[in-house]
Amino acid sequence: MSLDNITQSLAALAIQAQGVVSHCTTNSPATWREALESAPSAPKSFELLKTLVYKPKTAKTATPVPLIIVARESTDVISGAVGKKLGLKDLRLGSEDLLNEFFSLDKNSLSPLALTEQTYPKVTTAIDSSIISSDSLFAVRALASDSTLFLSGKDIHAYLRRLESKESPLHEIDFEALKTEADAPAGQAKTAPAKEKKDDGKIEGAIQIAIGIKKEVDFAAWYTNVLIKADMLDYYNVSGCYILRPWSYSIWEVIQDWFNVRIRDMGVQNAYFPMFVSAKVLEREKDHIEGFSPEVAWVTRAGNSELEEPIAVRPTSETVMYPYYAKWIKSHRDLPLKLNQWNNVVRWEFKNPQPFLRTREFLWQEGHTAHLTKPEADVEVREILELYRQVYEDLLAVPVIQGIKSEKEKFAGGLYTTTVEGFVPTTGRGIQAGTSHCLGQNFSRPEMFNIFVEDPNDPTGQGKVYVWQNSWGLSTRTIGVMVMIHGDNQGLVLPPRVASVQAVIVPCGVTAKTSDAQRKAISDRCEALAAALKAAGVKAKADLREGYTPGFKFNDWEQKGVPLRLEIGPADLAKDQTLSVRRDTGVKAPLPLADITTSVPQLLDAIQADMFRRAQDTYFSRLRVVTRWEEVVPTLDDKCVAVIPWCEEEACEDDIKERSAKSAEPTDERAPSAGAKSLCIPFDQSRWPAIEPGKTKCPACGKDAKRWTMFGRSY
Amino acid sequence: MSLDNITQSLAALAIQAQGVVSHCTTNSPATWREALESAPSAPKSFELLKTLVYKPKTAKTATPVPLIIVARESTDVISGAVGKKLGLKDLRLGSEDLLNEFFSLDKNSLSPLALTEQTYPKVTTAIDSSIISSDSLFAVRALASDSTLFLSGKDIHAYLRRLESKESPLHEIDFEALKTEADAPAGQAKTAPAKEKKDDGKIEGAIQIAIGIKKEVDFAAWYTNVLIKADMLDYYNVSGCYILRPWSYSIWEVIQDWFNVRIRDMGVQNAYFPMFVSAKVLEREKDHIEGFSPEVAWVTRAGNSELEEPIAVRPTSETVMYPYYAKWIKSHRDLPLKLNQWNNVVRWEFKNPQPFLRTREFLWQEGHTAHLTKPEADVEVREILELYRQVYEDLLAVPVIQGIKSEKEKFAGGLYTTTVEGFVPTTGRGIQAGTSHCLGQNFSRPEMFNIFVEDPNDPTGQGKVYVWQNSWGLSTRTIGVMVMIHGDNQGLVLPPRVASVQAVIVPCGVTAKTSDAQRKAISDRCEALAAALKAAGVKAKADLREGYTPGFKFNDWEQKGVPLRLEIGPADLAKDQTLSVRRDTGVKAPLPLADITTSVPQLLDAIQADMFRRAQDTYFSRLRVVTRWEEVVPTLDDKCVAVIPWCEEEACEDDIKERSAKSAEPTDERAPSAGAKSLCIPFDQSRWPAIEPGKTKCPACGKDAKRWTMFGRSY
């Protein structure tokens, strides 16, 4: 249905929609709200409307009748309770395919306006009854993810009522009541709203600056909310591009500084190559370019002049650099050549962008080295991978597993790819966290970049050696993974080693009765403490902002993930102590000020170690050995990684992906159903029982298994 | 004349030119050679051919008859001697206009092939006689700066001979003989070739790896040669883009690290904004964009899809950032907001590119800050400018003068621009080295980005304050200026504070007779010395490469500009000393190894200070007070800056530029004639006599002078 049709339908009902607002493509409530708030023509005050599509369990042969729920974005829809009420069994969120089949729309374009005389009879429809009585103006997707119109609750109701028939009644559901019933223990229904209970244990006087969406309930929306509320990131008016604010960029700087020192020790030098690459050069390596060409951004015009030849913005720099490697490497004495650059690259993805994880422009480092021998190249591949492991585990407190990629998943054009593979427990998905490739001689051979030296070991002096090359990269994705793993419903949780503020000192207990002298004494003590900690190498900050309550400050710094809060009030002053509060566990403990410069660094070390250990325990607990095919999908559905004794054949991997996708139906609104792919073949196979050659079989195809391989859904 | 015509003409002479080679646009012998060497279809061995155009002094009314000289690139053409020989007075290199008038070509496209039956009779032509007898193949511009064909000396001669007539004979000149005559003192002609004399004072055993072109003779070519031979930079196959190799990039890293510490102390935070900006946003500030729009690179396509709207690559980030400043700044408590980013920007200049100085992509930092009051903004503008001065003077040993730009030269769209202004004595040109702008409220006002806060000083609470903004940037141009000022005919000269190798230790005096034990003792001592110096904080390196002579190593490190060489031979070993050789002065002195960890740092400090002092003395000696208009152009021609008591009116500046351009004719092949512009109005006016209001007049227009202002030719 086109926008014109919509307007006509609305006009027929005497509904006057406020003008359609165009904005950048949005894929979550947070980004949608963000986009509308920055659109000048949007109304000042509005609520988001959500449209959920559920599929009830039906016999395989029966045509499914989806359930459409139109609700306020803030309404908790508990599918079990709804199903019970409407007599629908085992409701699950519909797949993209289902949405496409019924409405030819994706979930970010769907709204009640997709219900028409054609579609309405084929589905069951329910409306959140609180909408009908609401005074709010609702933002309604204009059947596109980049355009919105605004309707009152009454109008939405009227629109749906007009489609109603005896066969297809419009169900009105009071979700709030339904939720209270579902939440309450038996016999206590409606006596104690769940909401209040949750506030127990909150800091007294704290203002609630909630993340608004629970990590467990809507992970994608939670993620973007955390990023925005922690001042990590802002959305930008070019889709797929984001602003890295100082709170996140400083993490990147920590990683840069740490990594630079290590690679310099390995003899790697930093350099800078141009970001433009001519079409001719870019297309030199066919296998390589195949993976990138659909995503390459092309500059075709400068000022008002069309360029004679379009010029690509680098998606990676192999083809930018290697013609010069051929020029610079003239003798084995020029080897190894080890260069690295910190730069921006562009991959114009058409999939949904996600901050840090999948963005059109991103920051990374790319190392490119050339060696005389394969063993030398092999050693470096693993040295770099070990540094990547340390960046994740030691700096970001994010556990990873080192391994090799399958042939299907390796870097196109390379010889083999090693990876540090992360895992997001909340979604049960693997995430490729950093890769170190051995390119072999694929780029150096004569028909490619022709990078060779005379063989120093050939006595005839005639032999040539084509150099062995590696490339390796780590991107700002690091930051996204860290947020996903450690963040909670209060916001960001930063590991101390990457936090730009490790300890925040907040004056407390100041009331109207507090004398000016007392007030000053507390402030002074806070400043002195910050200075002492700084001198001891702790990134400390005293938050002496006027006009904000301690509660506001607590929440502000909690949201921003500062690892440690130190409170100083009149009582603490008297006892020469401070109350420490850990961000990761919420544990409070008084600390004597006398030895604060040793106790705080120790506490920060403990937080760092605990955060890592907990995350690693969780990761490991989700690695599940699977030896029968039937267990694969249930394992994935349990948010686990299936570790299978695998045949390592590409056809089998394709098959696993296809078969596991078919059977998957997600319960998460925003995670599309997806098949499993191989995440990596871990280097450390000793974790699992030895594979018996010729005896242990691949559970997917029945052929001989080679190595234990992690299969999972992934980012 | 088209390429087809050329081929026909050549064919008529039975000359078979080797196939035309296309390459990127080149603007100097160095880049031309570079381009040909990397073109696969070019012959392996060739010489460059140069075609010089001179204008003899003629009566103003007479039609000028230019002299065309066709010579080997390596031939020194001494215009005085040539003029004498041909009876032509006061030969000066012709302007671009002259070339255009006669051949419709620029100097980078000109070759003997431009001489045709139409043009040849209008000029005088001379050929380097050594070409005629040469066996070399010559690279000849195919009347374009990006295409070359190859001819033998005989063929070139034949081509010109065919055009010869009684009225227009082809002169054959033996430039080598002419030069010897010119060089030799009276009475000694031809007895002692000048060449040999120049080698005096060279290090014994040194292999000559000459820069090839003298700084004083052909500055532009010298500059690119130094950059390439010092491994600072390489040419790239996208015109106007260059590769920053580790030897130059490491200088940028030193600047980054130094600057980051200082601005962090000022409360500036680093961040990263996207490099893409939509057309709509970019064009929001008309004045601002006017300066950039002709140079903006546009992405119009991604993969195979045309973008709905073209997206610009940032030429600078005011319009990228300020919409978000408007969003983030909600109260005076959010002020000041001080962000900085290190990034790449693109300005697709159509003028001749020059490495570091004018490139299409370049690296810089751009700081953008917002303040509540103008005085606060004013203070910061100067604080940053002072940091820029320190980067130049304290790190790069490059003297600068701080001042304010004229209205004509200030940043478009800003309120005022302050600058650190450098000077390249060899060409006598000023160079804008870094700028710190106060933007005033031009970007914050309501019709622009609308960045305001409630006025905290307004008791009614109704008042708004539009924020005061600054922006400031420093680019990799820093590196180019340093090279131009300190480099010499041996190559690069690095100030110790930015050198990635400050002292290189070279084992010497090892001969065939040296025993293995002695050899090892020397090597070990070199390594031990390097280790001791590193421990003392000196960036030291022992050059123990096998298979290279000390002479080769000396030259190699001299070319690369390492500030200090320490030689250790058997005699030094015996005396427990090392021979130190300063790169900047060539001064040699033995240093006892006993206190080497204090003497070397002291020596490096002395080198740093001396390099700066010498450069500053030169700069200051070129500031010439000019109070009469007639002195302006001669001052510029003397490679000086004219400091005039100026009226500060824009019309007067336009007039000065125009009038000074007309009278200028350069002697440098590659520096186009140019008028003078105002470089800056120095903050420190006390250097010159006080201007008497109403009495001191502007020498250009006769109006009342306001302040002493530096006028000069510039980059």
Chai-1 contact restraints between the chains, C-beta under 6 A:
chainA,res_idxA,chainB,res_idxB,connection_type,confidence,min_distance_angstrom,max_distance_angstrom,comment,restraint_id
A,D234,B,Y324,contact,1.0,0.0,6.0,A-B,restraint_1
A,Y236,B,P274,contact,1.0,0.0,6.0,A-B,restraint_2
A,V238,B,F276,contact,1.0,0.0,6.0,A-B,restraint_3
A,V238,B,S278,contact,1.0,0.0,6.0,A-B,restraint_4
A,C241,B,P274,contact,1.0,0.0,6.0,A-B,restraint_5
A,C241,B,F276,contact,1.0,0.0,6.0,A-B,restraint_6
A,I243,B,F273,contact,1.0,0.0,6.0,A-B,restraint_7
A,L244,B,Y272,contact,1.0,0.0,6.0,A-B,restraint_8
A,R245,B,A271,contact,1.0,0.0,6.0,A-B,restraint_9
A,P246,B,Q269,contact,1.0,0.0,6.0,A-B,restraint_10
A,P246,B,A271,contact,1.0,0.0,6.0,A-B,restraint_11
A,Y249,B,N270,contact,1.0,0.0,6.0,A-B,restraint_12
A,Y249,B,A271,contact,1.0,0.0,6.0,A-B,restraint_13
A,Y249,B,Y272,contact,1.0,0.0,6.0,A-B,restraint_14
A,Q269,B,P246,contact,1.0,0.0,6.0,A-B,restraint_15
A,N270,B,Y249,contact,1.0,0.0,6.0,A-B,restraint_16
A,A271,B,R245,contact,1.0,0.0,6.0,A-B,restraint_17
A,A271,B,P246,contact,1.0,0.0,6.0,A-B,restraint_18
A,A271,B,Y249,contact,1.0,0.0,6.0,A-B,restraint_19
A,Y272,B,L244,contact,1.0,0.0,6.0,A-B,restraint_20
A,Y272,B,Y249,contact,1.0,0.0,6.0,A-B,restraint_21
A,F273,B,I243,contact,1.0,0.0,6.0,A-B,restraint_22
A,P274,B,Y236,contact,1.0,0.0,6.0,A-B,restraint_23
A,P274,B,C241,contact,1.0,0.0,6.0,A-B,restraint_24
A,P274,B,E361,contact,1.0,0.0,6.0,A-B,restraint_25
A,M275,B,E361,contact,1.0,0.0,6.0,A-B,restraint_26
A,F276,B,V238,contact,1.0,0.0,6.0,A-B,restraint_27
A,F276,B,C241,contact,1.0,0.0,6.0,A-B,restraint_28
A,S278,B,V238,contact,1.0,0.0,6.0,A-B,restraint_29
A,P294,B,G303,contact,1.0,0.0,6.0,A-B,restraint_30
A,E295,B,G303,contact,1.0,0.0,6.0,A-B,restraint_31
A,A297,B,V299,contact,1.0,0.0,6.0,A-B,restraint_32
A,A297,B,A302,contact,1.0,0.0,6.0,A-B,restraint_33
A,W298,B,R301,contact,1.0,0.0,6.0,A-B,restraint_34
A,V299,B,A297,contact,1.0,0.0,6.0,A-B,restraint_35
A,V299,B,V299,contact,1.0,0.0,6.0,A-B,restraint_36
A,T300,B,T300,contact,1.0,0.0,6.0,A-B,restraint_37
A,R301,B,W298,contact,1.0,0.0,6.0,A-B,restraint_38
A,A302,B,A297,contact,1.0,0.0,6.0,A-B,restraint_39
A,A302,B,W348,contact,1.0,0.0,6.0,A-B,restraint_40
A,G303,B,P294,contact,1.0,0.0,6.0,A-B,restraint_41
A,G303,B,E295,contact,1.0,0.0,6.0,A-B,restraint_42
A,Y324,B,D234,contact,1.0,0.0,6.0,A-B,restraint_43
A,W348,B,A302,contact,1.0,0.0,6.0,A-B,restraint_44
A,E361,B,P274,contact,1.0,0.0,6.0,A-B,restraint_45
A,E361,B,M275,contact,1.0,0.0,6.0,A-B,restraint_46
